[in-house]
Amino acid sequence: MDYLFILIYIVIILAVIEINVIIFTLTGLERHISRFQVISMLTGTGFTTGESELIISHPVRRKLGAFLILFGAFSLAVIISAISNILAKNFLTKEIAYGAGVLIFISLFLRIPALQKILSKKLQEEMEKKYNLEDLPVSDVFLTGEDDLFVEIPIHHDSSYIGKTLRDSIKKFATEDMNIIFIKRGEDVVIRKEKLDTKLVEGDQLIIYGDKTILKQAFEKEIEAKEKKITNAENIKTGHL
């Protein structure tokens, strides 16, 4: 029976993970990132990746993260206590089983597409009511529609934009939904005032916001080169090359 208690509690932990992964996903985070970060916080692993900033910079995710850290610490203490007393004490297995059942039901219930749509809308409304603009991550401020894109576009070595200004290069898109925020050059230089009249060089990073289709038309080769570079890096990391 004591072993059953530990098994049931592990089920509870897995259910808590799944529930939080779903909620994180509803706030706009990709599912694979959500799962990794939830497990990281729950176990106190403390991965300090760039993805962790997506949690810290978002007020709702930050609150969920605090809960996961506390729940993880409590769960570790419970499991250690259960193992150390496995032959000495009786556990409330029946009550714990009911709790596990409730959590499993919630995790399955949250998978319903219609409910996810409602919750996603409610979470967005909550963000708009209670948090100032400066408290929100960039994605929530700029990406208000499905066609919106906020992207960093690198100027690679064979880009057709090298040696040209943005004013001349993208003038055919001047009336379209495209907003150049700034040009990042190296680690310390940020060009704002002269961003349209500065000749681009290899390594420049264009920070741009606008319509997804327009941006992909204007910077098709640059975006393709960026995606190819990311794919190659991931393949090397996973040993696929």
For each residue, the residues with C-beta under 8 A, 3 or more apart:
1: 4 5 90 91 93
2: 5 6 82 85 86 87 89 90 91
3: 6 7 86
4: 1 7 8 93
5: 1 2 8 9 82 91 93 96
6: 2 3 9 10 79 82 83 86
7: 3 4 10 11
8: 4 5 11 12 93 96 97 100
9: 5 6 12 13 75 78 79 82 96 100
10: 6 7 13 14 79
11: 7 8 14 15 100 103 104
12: 8 9 15 16 96 99 100 103
13: 9 10 16 17 42 75
14: 10 11 17 18
15: 11 12 18 19 100 103 104 106 107
16: 12 13 19 20 42 68 71 103
17: 13 14 20 21 35 38 39 42
18: 14 15 21 22 107
19: 15 16 22 23 103 106 107 110
20: 16 17 23 24 34 38 64 67 68
21: 17 18 24 25 31 34 35 38
22: 18 19 25 26 107 110 111 116
23: 19 20 26 27 64 110 119
24: 20 21 27 29 34 37 38 61 64
25: 21 22 28 29 30 31 34
26: 22 23 116 119 120 123
27: 23 24 58 60 61 120 123
28: 25 139 140 143
29: 24 25 33 34 37 54 61
30: 25 33 34
31: 21 25 34 35
32: 35 36
33: 29 30 36 37 51 54
34: 20 21 24 25 29 30 31 37 38
35: 17 21 31 32 38 39
36: 32 33 39 40 47 51
37: 24 29 33 34 40 41 47 51 52 54 55 65
38: 17 20 21 24 34 35 41 42 68
39: 17 35 36 42 43 45
40: 36 37 43 45 46 47 52
41: 37 38 44 55 65 68 69 72
42: 13 16 17 38 39 68 69 71 72 75
43: 39 40 72
44: 41 69 72 73 76
45: 39 40
46: 40
47: 36 37 40 51 52
48: 52
49: 52
50: 53
51: 33 36 37 47 54 55
52: 37 40 47 48 49 55 56
53: 50 56 57
54: 29 33 37 51 57 58 61 137
55: 37 41 51 52 58 61 62 65
56: 52 53 62 65
57: 53 54 137
58: 27 54 55 61 62 136 137 140
59: 62 63 127 130 131 135 136
60: 27 63 64 123 126 127
61: 24 27 29 54 55 58 64 65
62: 55 56 58 59 65 66
63: 59 60 66 67
64: 20 23 24 60 61 67 68
65: 37 41 55 56 61 62 68 69
66: 62 63 69 70
67: 20 63 64 70 71
68: 16 20 38 41 42 64 65 71 72
69: 41 42 44 65 66 72 73
70: 66 67 73 74
71: 16 42 67 68 74 75
72: 41 42 43 44 68 69 75 76
73: 44 69 70 76 77
74: 70 71 77 78
75: 9 13 42 71 72 78 79
76: 44 72 73 79 80
77: 73 74 80 81
78: 9 74 75 81 82
79: 6 9 10 75 76 82 83
80: 76 77 83 84
81: 77 78 84 85
82: 2 5 6 9 78 79 85 86 91
83: 6 79 80 86
84: 80 81
85: 2 81 82 88 89
86: 2 3 6 82 83
87: 2
88: 85
89: 2 85
90: 1 2
91: 1 2 5 82 96
92: 95 96
93: 1 4 5 8 96 97
94: 97 98
95: 92 98 99
96: 5 8 9 12 91 92 93 99 100
97: 8 93 94 100 101
98: 94 95 101 102
99: 12 95 96 102 103
100: 8 9 11 12 15 96 97 103 104
101: 97 98 104 105
102: 98 99 105 106
103: 11 12 15 16 19 99 100 106 107
104: 11 15 100 101 107 108
105: 101 102 108 109
106: 15 19 102 103 109 110
107: 15 18 19 22 103 104 110 111
108: 104 105 111
109: 105 106 112 115
110: 19 22 23 106 107 115 116 119
111: 22 107 108 116
112: 109 115 116
113: 116 117
114: 117 118
115: 109 110 112 118 119
116: 22 26 110 111 112 113 119 120
117: 113 114 120 121
118: 114 115 121 122
119: 23 26 110 115 116 122 123
120: 26 27 116 117 123 124
121: 117 118 124 125
122: 118 119 125 126
123: 26 27 60 119 120 126 127
124: 120 121 127 128
125: 121 122 128 129
126: 60 122 123 129 130
127: 59 60 123 124 130 131 136 140
128: 124 125 131
129: 125 126
130: 59 126 127
131: 59 127 128 135 136
132: 135 136
133: 136 141
134:
135: 59 131 132
136: 58 59 127 131 132 133 140 141
137: 54 57 58 140 141
138: 141 142 150
139: 28 142 143 150
140: 28 58 127 136 137 143
141: 133 136 137 138
142: 138 139 148 150 209
143: 28 139 140 148 149 150
144: 148
145: 148
146:
147: 211 212 213
148: 142 143 144 145 209 210 211 212
149: 143 209 210 211 212 215
150: 138 139 142 143 208 209
151: 207 208 209 215 223
152: 184 205 206 207 208
153: 205 206 208 215 219 222 223 226
154: 203 204 205 206 222 225 226
155: 159 161 162 200 201 202 203 204 205 206 222
156: 159 202 222 225 226
157: 162 202
158:
159: 155 156 162 200 202 221 222 225
160: 164 169 221
161: 155 164 166 169 200 222
162: 155 157 159 200 201 202
163: 199 200 201
164: 160 161 168 169 199 200
165: 168 169 196 197 198 199 200
166: 161 169 170 180 183 195 196 198 200 206
167: 170 171 196 197
168: 164 165 171
169: 160 161 164 165 166 200
170: 166 167 173 174 178 218
171: 167 168 174
172:
173: 170 176 178 214 217 218
174: 170 171
175:
176: 173 210 211 214
177: 210 211 214
178: 170 173 208 210 211 214 215 218
179: 208 209 210
180: 166 183 195 196 206 207 208
181: 207 208 209
182: 190 191 192 195 207
183: 166 180 190 191 195 198 200 204 205 206 207
184: 152 189 190 191 204 205 206 207
185: 189 190 191 201 203 204 205
186: 189 203
187:
188:
189: 184 185 186
190: 182 183 184 185
191: 182 183 184 185 194 195 198
192: 182 195
193:
194: 191 197 198
195: 166 180 182 183 191 192 198
196: 165 166 167 180
197: 165 167 194
198: 165 166 183 191 194 195
199: 163 164 165
200: 155 159 161 162 163 164 165 166 169 183 204 206
201: 155 162 163 185 204
202: 155 156 157 159 162
203: 154 155 185 186
204: 154 155 183 184 185 200 201
205: 152 153 154 155 183 184 185
206: 152 153 154 155 166 180 183 184 200 219
207: 151 152 180 181 182 183 184
208: 150 151 152 153 178 179 180 181 215 219
209: 142 148 149 150 151 179 181
210: 148 149 176 177 178 179 214 215
211: 147 148 149 176 177 178 214 215
212: 147 148 149 215 216
213: 147 216 217
214: 173 176 177 178 210 211 217 218
215: 149 151 153 178 208 210 211 212 218 219 223
216: 212 213 219 220 223
217: 173 213 214 220
218: 170 173 178 214 215
219: 153 206 208 215 216 222 223
220: 216 217 223 224
221: 159 160 224 225
222: 153 154 155 156 159 161 219 225 226
223: 151 153 215 216 219 220 226 227
224: 220 221 227 228
225: 154 156 159 221 222 228 229
226: 153 154 156 222 223 229 230
227: 223 224 230 231
228: 224 225 231 232
229: 225 226 232 233
230: 226 227 233 234
231: 227 228 234 235
232: 228 229 235 236 241
233: 229 230 236 237
234: 230 231 237 238
235: 231 232 238 240 241
236: 232 233 239 240 241
237: 233 234
238: 234 235
239: 236
240: 235 236
241: 232 235 236
